[in-house]
């Protein structure tokens, strides 16, 4: 490498370093910074959504027809009560969506008590299986 080439490379590196160091760091990072208030708001919203899903599912299994369906198998009822809070967020959200649809269908008269009983037993079994698979 000749002297002029080495000098040219040094000059290029120096100009790059001067340009990089003279750029304010807050400009470089402005697009990637998440404010603590935004993080806290997201955490609170997530916790509220999980609590709403949990309340919906637990309320469903405690409601009249569902509680009656599970009453015949008290062991299953106990397992469901312990298993529901242990579901991960996605499983709980999917179960809450199904429970909401089932409740609307039952209230609209689209489901009979017998159909609801079968659905409750199937959902309870699914919850227990999900928890058993995790452990």
Secondary structure as UniProt FT lines:
FT   HELIX           3..22
FT   HELIX           25..29
FT   TURN            30..32
FT   HELIX           36..62
FT   HELIX           64..71
FT   HELIX           74..84
FT   TURN            85..86
FT   HELIX           89..107
FT   TURN            108..109
FT   HELIX           113..134
//
